[in-house]
Amino acid sequence: MKVIAAAIAAVLLSSAARAEEAAGQAPTRWRVGAELDLLPLALSLAAGEPGGAVNVWVGIDRVRLRAVATWIAFPQGFAPDGFSDRRLAVGAGIVDFFFRPDLTGVWIGTGLEYWWNRVGSPAGPGTASWTSGVYTLGGGYVWKVWKELYLNPWAAGHVLLSTPEVTLNGATWTPGRITGEVSLKVGWSFAW
């Protein structure tokens, strides 16, 4: 259902772009940019470790392609009962669709992610590790605050494409199939 909604949105956005071009407006130039996501940084700092997430992207008109790399060390309250030292690394490819032709304002995005997970146990030594493919759907708002510096508040839902059962030192955890996320990114873009 989410894939269908994303496809419908893409068709509507491309139709609006063609109508604007037919009205004689100049085409938008290519843009590139980078963003720092503040949630992974804040969570990792709260756990006393370095962490963060960086997005690099290229876009034109109303479409932006993003590559995402994330490392999160979660504070203890974010590990399920019987587990500790939760870590997550993420690699993702995302396509974003904007409602304005200058890659600002409201956007929706979808893509695939790959998660590398690791947890420890307060009951003994060792860790459990596993990987998950993830489908993601989200949206946000790119707001330029000064020249090419912008803020990007956003939210997303993530659907695990597999749900492993993790067992370590007598504790068992099955990660939830659906998770949500809300954060703020700070970015800079360039046109050419």
C-alpha positions as CSV (number, residue, x, y, z in Angstrom):
1,M,0.0,0.0,0.0
2,K,2.8,2.4,0.9
3,V,4.5,1.7,-2.5
4,I,1.3,2.5,-4.3
5,A,0.9,5.8,-2.4
6,A,4.5,6.7,-3.2
7,A,3.9,5.9,-6.9
8,I,0.8,8.0,-7.0
9,A,2.6,10.9,-5.4
10,A,5.4,10.6,-7.9
11,V,3.0,10.8,-10.8
12,L,1.2,13.8,-9.3
13,L,4.5,15.6,-8.8
14,S,5.8,14.9,-12.3
15,S,2.5,16.1,-13.7
16,A,2.8,19.4,-11.8
17,A,6.4,19.8,-13.0
18,R,5.3,19.3,-16.7
19,A,2.5,21.9,-16.2
20,E,5.0,24.4,-14.8
21,E,7.4,23.9,-17.7
22,A,4.6,24.3,-20.2
23,A,3.8,27.6,-18.5
24,G,7.3,28.8,-19.6
25,Q,9.2,28.8,-16.3
26,A,12.9,28.3,-16.5
27,P,14.1,24.8,-15.6
28,T,15.7,24.2,-12.2
29,R,19.4,23.6,-12.0
30,W,21.1,20.6,-10.5
31,R,21.7,20.8,-6.8
32,V,24.0,18.8,-4.5
33,G,24.0,18.9,-0.7
34,A,24.8,17.2,2.6
35,E,22.9,16.9,5.8
36,L,23.7,16.0,9.4
37,D,20.9,14.2,11.3
38,L,20.8,15.3,14.9
39,L,18.9,12.4,16.5
40,P,21.7,9.7,16.1
41,L,24.2,12.3,17.3
42,A,22.1,13.1,20.4
43,L,21.4,9.4,21.2
44,S,25.0,8.4,20.9
45,L,26.2,11.4,23.0
46,A,23.7,10.4,25.7
47,A,25.2,6.9,25.6
48,G,28.7,8.5,26.0
49,E,29.9,7.5,22.6
50,P,30.4,9.1,19.2
51,G,27.7,8.6,16.6
52,G,25.8,10.4,13.9
53,A,24.2,10.3,10.5
54,V,25.2,11.9,7.3
55,N,23.2,12.3,4.1
56,V,24.7,13.3,0.8
57,W,22.4,14.0,-2.1
58,V,21.9,15.1,-5.7
59,G,18.7,16.5,-7.1
60,I,17.0,18.5,-9.9
61,D,13.6,20.1,-10.1
62,R,11.4,18.1,-7.6
63,V,13.5,14.9,-7.2
64,R,16.4,14.2,-4.9
65,L,18.4,11.0,-4.6
66,R,20.0,10.5,-1.1
67,A,22.7,8.2,0.2
68,V,22.6,7.8,4.0
69,A,25.2,6.5,6.5
70,T,24.3,6.2,10.2
71,W,25.9,5.0,13.4
72,I,24.0,5.0,16.7
73,A,25.0,3.9,20.2
74,F,21.7,3.8,22.1
75,P,21.4,4.9,25.7
76,Q,20.5,2.0,28.1
77,G,16.8,2.9,28.1
78,F,16.6,2.0,24.4
79,A,17.6,-1.6,24.9
80,P,14.9,-4.2,25.6
81,D,14.8,-6.0,29.0
82,G,17.6,-8.4,29.4
83,F,19.9,-6.6,26.9
84,S,22.3,-3.7,26.9
85,D,24.8,-1.9,24.7
86,R,22.5,-1.7,21.7
87,R,24.3,-0.5,18.5
88,L,22.9,0.2,15.0
89,A,24.7,1.0,11.7
90,V,22.5,1.9,8.7
91,G,23.2,2.3,5.0
92,A,20.3,3.6,2.8
93,G,19.3,4.8,-0.6
94,I,16.3,7.1,-0.7
95,V,14.3,9.0,-3.4
96,D,12.6,12.2,-2.3
97,F,9.8,14.0,-4.2
98,F,9.2,17.7,-3.5
99,F,6.1,19.8,-4.1
100,R,8.2,22.8,-5.2
101,P,10.8,22.8,-8.1
102,D,13.6,24.2,-6.0
103,L,14.0,21.2,-3.6
104,T,12.6,23.2,-0.6
105,G,9.4,23.0,1.3
106,V,7.4,19.8,1.8
107,W,8.8,16.4,0.6
108,I,8.0,12.7,0.8
109,G,10.5,10.0,0.3
110,T,10.8,6.3,0.1
111,G,13.6,3.8,-0.2
112,L,15.5,0.8,1.1
113,E,17.8,0.5,4.1
114,Y,20.2,-2.1,5.4
115,W,20.6,-2.3,9.2
116,W,23.5,-3.9,11.0
117,N,22.4,-4.5,14.6
118,R,24.3,-5.6,17.8
119,V,23.3,-5.9,21.4
120,G,25.1,-7.1,24.6
121,S,23.8,-8.6,27.8
122,P,24.1,-7.4,31.4
123,A,23.9,-11.1,32.4
124,G,27.2,-12.1,30.8
125,P,29.8,-11.6,28.1
126,G,29.3,-11.7,24.4
127,T,27.1,-10.0,21.9
128,A,24.4,-10.9,19.4
129,S,24.5,-9.5,15.9
130,W,22.1,-9.6,12.9
131,T,21.2,-7.7,9.8
132,S,17.8,-6.5,8.4
133,G,16.6,-5.2,5.1
134,V,14.2,-2.3,5.8
135,Y,11.6,-0.4,3.7
136,T,11.2,3.2,4.7
137,L,8.6,5.9,3.9
138,G,8.8,9.4,5.3
139,G,8.5,13.1,4.8
140,G,9.6,16.5,6.0
141,Y,10.1,20.1,5.2
142,V,13.2,21.8,3.9
143,W,13.4,25.4,5.2
144,K,16.3,27.6,4.2
145,V,17.4,29.8,7.1
146,W,20.4,31.5,5.6
147,K,21.8,31.4,2.1
148,E,22.1,27.7,1.4
149,L,21.9,26.6,5.0
150,Y,18.7,24.8,5.8
151,L,16.8,22.9,8.5
152,N,14.9,19.7,7.6
153,P,12.5,18.5,10.3
154,W,11.3,15.0,9.3
155,A,9.5,11.8,10.3
156,A,9.6,8.3,8.9
157,G,8.2,4.8,9.3
158,H,10.5,1.8,8.9
159,V,9.2,-1.8,8.1
160,L,11.6,-4.6,8.8
161,L,11.6,-7.1,5.8
162,S,12.7,-9.9,8.2
163,T,12.2,-10.1,12.0
164,P,14.9,-12.3,13.6
165,E,14.6,-13.7,17.1
166,V,17.7,-12.6,19.2
167,T,18.8,-14.8,22.1
168,L,21.7,-13.9,24.4
169,N,22.5,-15.2,27.9
170,G,19.0,-16.5,28.4
171,A,17.2,-13.3,27.2
172,T,15.1,-13.4,24.0
173,W,14.0,-10.4,21.9
174,T,12.1,-10.2,18.6
175,P,12.4,-6.6,17.2
176,G,9.2,-4.9,16.3
177,R,8.3,-5.1,12.6
178,I,7.4,-1.4,12.3
179,T,9.3,1.5,14.0
180,G,8.9,5.2,13.7
181,E,11.4,8.1,13.9
182,V,11.3,11.9,14.2
183,S,14.3,14.1,13.9
184,L,15.9,17.3,12.6
185,K,18.6,17.6,10.0
186,V,20.9,20.5,9.3
187,G,22.1,20.8,5.7
188,W,23.9,22.9,3.1
189,S,23.3,22.8,-0.7
190,F,25.0,24.0,-3.8
191,A,23.5,24.7,-7.3
192,W,25.3,24.3,-10.7
